[in-house]
Amino acid sequence: MDKTQHIDKAPSKAKSYLVFTKFRLSALVVISALSGYLFVGGSDWKAILYLLVGGTLVTAASNGSNQIWERELDKLMKRTAKRPLPQGQMSVKEAYIVVIICLVIGTAMLYMLNLSSALLGLAAFVSYVFIYTPLKRKTPWAVFVGAFPGAIPPMLGAIAHTNSFDIIPGVLFFVQFTWQFPHFWAIAWVAYDDYKAGGFSLLPSKKGKSKNSAFQIALYALLLIPFSLMPWLLGWTGLVSVILATILGGAFFLYSYKLFLSCEDKDARKVMFASFLYLPVIQFLYVFDRTDEFMYLIQAL
């Protein structure tokens, strides 16, 4: 193999690793952890580095493990058929090595913050890989199980600074836990046929894309409105978060209600994209509304 082939192969292999670990998704997940860290007053840049890199690596290990589990099923679905394992761009042995390296280094970096952070990261990995993943083909309740590791990031971020399992990490966890349902069910609705081809049935109703499923999506979107106000009710944030959280929650519910009325894929897609926008906006709204600098800015305006 000449030098040109080596140069071409390196970027291709790097791309395979990024797709295998869902790097972009891993990075987005860790943004929630950062919001939790900042919300409780964390400001150490070294700790932020450990949190972001360590959290990204542990999440990457979870995503990679999921693809190892489902490598044969991925061949059956259009959206996953081009992943590295189904395409033969990576061997299973190589995939295990990538997962182990990411998990060990990621957990070690979280341990540098504190033991609680490392244990939370491992708990998210184990519950996602060994409980949620195998349940996905057995029962729609897998979504409920998966909501637990999915809601850990903001809690982990807060505990990375406080090293305390108190009410603040619990509330941040609870808001993201509730958000998981309309978010993931909207994805399951949009990708319903593809999921079905792989043997997955993840919508809450046995009838799949039905009024019942749409009703539950709308119900959880509605519940997000009062739940998102909990930081204000507990005196952690101010009036700004009440107003904007209510507006954001109302808009998110409106999209979900339209899905309930129409039961059409186009409206489910709108709910899905709205959910991607809703979470980081609401989480960093909490952060900004909790700081004196933000309040000074509002008063100046």
N, C-alpha and C positions, 0 to 999 in steps of 0.2 A: 504493500500500500504506500503510495507516494505522499508527500507532505500536503498536497492539496486535498487528498481524501481524508487525511487526519484532521485538517482544519474544518472540513465540511462536517465530519462526524461529531466533533466536539460540541458545536452549537446544537446539533440535532439531539445529542444525548442530554445536554442541559435542558433542552425544551421538554424532553420526555420526563425528566425528573420533576420539572415544574408542573406538568400536567398530572403526573402520578400523585403528587402531594397536594394538588389543587392550591398552588401557592397563593394565587390572588385571593381565593376564598379564605385561606388561612390568615392572610394579612388583614382582611376585613374583619374576621372574627376577633382578632387581637385588639382592634380599635375599641371594641366594647370593654376589654380589660383596661385599656388606657383611660377610658372615661371613668371607670370605677376608681382607679388609682388617683386620678386628679380630683374626683369628687370628695374624697376623704382628706384632701390636703397634701397629697404626695407631690413632690417637686424635684426629687433627686434624679438628675439625668442618668446617672449610672444605673440606678434602680429601674428607670424607664427602659433603658437599653436591655437589661436582663429580662424584664417583663415582656417586651415586644418580641425580642429574638427567641427567648425561651418559649413563650406562648405560641409563637408561629411554628416553631419546630415540633412541639407536642401536638398541635393541631394537624400539622403536615403528616406526622406519624399516624394519627387517627385516620386521616383521609386515605393515606397509602394502604393501611391495613384493610380499610373498607374495600378498596379495589382488589386487594389480594383475595379476600373472601368471595367477592362477586365477579371474579375475572371471567368465568364461563357465562354468567348471566349477562355481563356487559356486552358480549358478542350479539345478544339478541335484541338490543335496544339501539336505536339510531344515535341517540345523544351520547352513548358511551362506547359504541363499537370501535371508535378510533382512539381509545385510550391505549397507553403503551403496552399493557399486558395482552389485551385481545389482538393487538397488531403485531405482537412479537418483537416490539422494539426494546423490551426489557425482559429478562428471565425472572422467574419467580424467586430464585435465590438472590438475585440482585435486588429485587423489590424488598425482600426481607432485610437485607443489609441496610438499605436506605431507611427503612422504618426504624430499625434498631438504633442506627446512628442518630437520627432525628430525635427519637424518644430519649435516649441517654443524655445527649447534649442539652436538649430542651429542659429535661427534668433537673439536670445539674444547675442550669442557669436559674431556674425557679427556686431551687434550694438555696442559692446564694442570696435570695431575698429573705426567705424564711422557710422552715419545714412545712408550715401549713400550706403555702403556695405550691410547693412541690407535690404534696399529697393531693391537693385539689386538682392539679394538672393530671396526675396519675388516675384519679377517680374519674375524670372526664374521659380519659383515654380508654380505660377499662369498660366503663358503662357504654360508651359509644361503640366500641369494637366488639365486645363479647356479649353484650345484652341487646342493644338496639339493632345492630346489623343483622344478626341471625333472626330476630323477631320480625323484620320487615316483610318477609314472605309468609309469615304465619298469621299475623293479626294487625288490624289498623291501630291497635293499642300501642304498637311500636312507636307511633308519633308521640304519645304521652311519655313513654320511656325515654325517647330521644330528646325530649324537651329538657330533661334534667342536665345532661352534659352540655346541651346547647345554651343553657342559661348560666352556666358556671363562669364564663369570662368576666362579667362585671364584678361578681363576687370575688373572684380570684384577684382582680385588680385592686379592689379595696383592701383585701386581706394582705396583699403584698406590702401595703404601707402600714396597716394597723396591727397585723398579726392577731386579729381578734374576730371570732365568729359572733358578731353582735347584730343588732337590728339593721344597721345601715347596709352591710353586705346582703342581708336577707331580703330587704326591700328591693335592692337593685336586681337581685336574682329573680324575685317574684315578678317584677315588671317584664323582664326579658322572657321568663318562663311563659307568661300569658301571651306575649307577642308571638311565640313560636307557633301557636296553633293556626291562626289565620295566615301567617307567613308560609308555613310548610304545606298546609292544605291547598293554598292557592297554587303553589308549585306542583303539587300532586294532581291538581285539576288540569293545569295547562299541559302537563306531561303524562296525562292519564293513559293514553293508548300505548305510549312507550313503556311506562311502568308495567302495564298489563302484559305486554309482550315478554317482560322479564319475570313475570309471576308475582308482581307486587300489587297489593291493593291497600292504599294508604289513606284514602278518603274516609271520613268517619261513618258514612253510610254504606251498607252492603251493595246498594244500587249504584255506587260510584258517583258520577256527576248528576246529582239529584237535588231537589229542593231541600231535602234534609241536610245534605252536606253543605249546601250554600247557606242554610239557616245557621248551622253551627259556626261557619266562618264569620258570618255577620255578628253572631252572639259574642264570640270572643273578641272581635274588633270593638264591639260596644263596651265590653267589660274593661277594655284597655283604658277607656276614658277616665273612669273613677280611680282605677288602679294607678294610672300614671300621675295622679294628683297626690299620691301618698307622701312623696317627699315634702310637698307643701303642707299637707295636713299635719305632718310631724315637725313642722317648723324648720326644715332644712333649706328650703328655697323660698323665694318671694313671689310677688304678684305676677311678675313676668312669666314665670313657668306655668302658673295657673291659666293665664290667658292663652299662651301659645300652645301648651299641651292640650287644652280643650279644643282649640282650632285644629291642630294636627290630628287629634283623635277623632274629631268629628268628620274631617275630610276622609280619613282612613275608613271610618265606619260607612260613610256615604258610598265609597267605592264598593265596599262589601255588600251593602244593601242593594246596589244596582245589580250585583251578581246574583243575589237572591231573587230579584225580580225577573232577570233574563235567563239565568243559568247558561250563559254563553261564554265560550272560551275567551273572547276579546275582553270581557269584563273581569274574568279571573286573572288575565294577564295584567290588567290595570291594578288589581289588588296586589299581585305579586310585586310589581315594581314599586307600588306605594309602600309596601312593607319594607323593601330595601332602603327606601329613603327615610321612613318614619323612625327606625330604631336609632341610627347614629345622631339624627337631629335631636330627638328627645333626650338622649343621654348627654349630649354635650350642652343642651339647654340647661339641664340640671347643673352641670359643672359651672357654666357661666353665671347662672343666676345665684349660685352659692358664693361667688367671690365678690369681695368689696369692689374690685376694679370694675366689674360689670355694672354694679349698681351706681358707681360714680359716673360711668359713661351714660347710663340711662338718665340720671339726674341732669347731666350736662346738656343732653339733647332736649 
